[in-house]
């Protein structure tokens, strides 16, 4: 199963989601991420947060929707934070779609310790959601049932 994590800049939350998902994924699951307006570089703090957690950063880069061209995803999860007034990207295709909004830890204007804590908290939320995702009984879920489960996971 291929999962696409989408956000605006593809430099923080969607990158963290891609990396955590792939770190935890059982065989047969793969994630990629993209941005509607890719920044062109991954935030250094995103990479250092992943490395501190023992999660590989190999192959991570800020990319647009051409990253999955020719290999459409089965599931698309947006991770932008609507409360922050961002426009979430839209994916037009047959994939099951869900929204797992995450506050952008890179937008926190505070001392390094608080920003590091915000990145770690974001990573923890992503990990919890990914674990719940992998626990789903995919063989027994219709697309509408999968959508309902993904919406439930968004509340974790």
ABEGO torsion letter per residue (X at the ends): XBBBBBBAAGABAAAAAAAAAAAABBBGBBBBBBBABBAGBBBAAAAAAAAAAGBBABGBBBBBAAAABGBBBABBBBABBAAAGBBBBBBBEABBBBBBBBBBAAABBBBAAAAAAAAAAAAAAAAAAAAAAAABBAAABBAAAAAAAAAAAAAX
